[in-house]
Amino acid sequence: MRRWRGGPRVYRIRTMWVLAVILIVALLIPVAAILVDSPLGKSFARRMDEGRGDGQGAPELRDVKRKVELLETELEDLNRSVAGMREELQFMQRLLEDPRRKKPTS
């Protein structure tokens, strides 16, 4: 019976682990970027900023800031909605115009 010896196979296994770690890190970078830029990431950043307790102002001022940020996010959502409706309207207009353009001339 042959005894196991740590030879080139151990080196290959270590290399594969290093490649696996590099691949996982490379895949996590875009995921982290998406999460940070999402509304969830912005909310988390706001909570972290509020949790510091560095005395940025009166509670009324913090409340007003929170309301302004809420209104800004609502405005962004509404702008996206309006842009989507605008695209749908343009699509419908093109659909309605096409039959008149393609009338047979015979």
N, C-alpha and C positions, 0 to 999 in steps of 0.2 A: 504494500500500500504506500502510495506516495504522499509525503507530508506537504501541507500547504505552506508556501513561502510568499512573503510579501514582495512581489516582483513588479513587473510592468503593469499588471492588472490594477494594483492599488493606485498607481499613478493615473491610469485611465479613469478610475472611479472619481478620484479627486478632481480631475479635469472636467468631468461631466458635472460634478456638483458646482464647480466654479461657473461653468457655462449656464447651468440652471439658475443660479443666483443672479447672474448678469441679465439673463432673459426676463426673469421676474421683475427685477428693478426697471428694466427698459419698458416693460408693459405697464408698470404701476405709475410711471411718470405722466402719461397722457390721462390716465384715470384720475390722478390727483389734480391735474390741471382742470379737468372738467368739473370735478367736485368743488374746487375752490371758486370757480367762476359761476357756479350755479346759485340760485336763491338760497339753497341750503347752506352753502359755504359762506355767503354774505351774512345770513342770520347767525351762524356760528361765530363769525368775526365780531359782529355787533355784541353778542353776549359776552365774548371774551373781553371786549373793550369796556363794557359796563362792569364786569366783574373785577376789574383792576381797582376800582374805588379810589382813583386819583383826584377826586374832588373837582370835577370839571365844571361844576355849576350846581345850581339849585335843582331840586327834583322837578320843578315846573319846566326848566330848560331842557332837562333830559327827556321829559314827556313830550315836549314840543319837537325835539329832534327825532324821537321815535315815530311820532305822527308824520313828520315830513318824509322820513325814509319809507314809511308805509305808503304814503301817497305817491312817492316816486316809483315804487315798485308797481303800484296799481296803474300808474300812467304808462309805464313800460309795457305792461300786459295789454292795456287798451290800444297802444300804438301798434303792437303786433297784431291785434284783432282787426284793426282798421286796415292794416296792410294786407292781411289775408282776404278781407272782404273786397278790397280794391282789386286784387288779383282775380278773384272770382267774378267780379263785375266785368273786368276786361275780357275774361274768357267767355262769358256769356254774350258779350257784345260781338266778339269775333264769331261765335257760333251763329248768331242771328244774321250777321252780315254775309257770311260765306255763301248761303244758298243764292242770294241775289247776284253775286259775282259769277257764279258757275252756271248761270242760265244757259241753256243750249241756244245757239244763234240760228238754228235751222227753221 
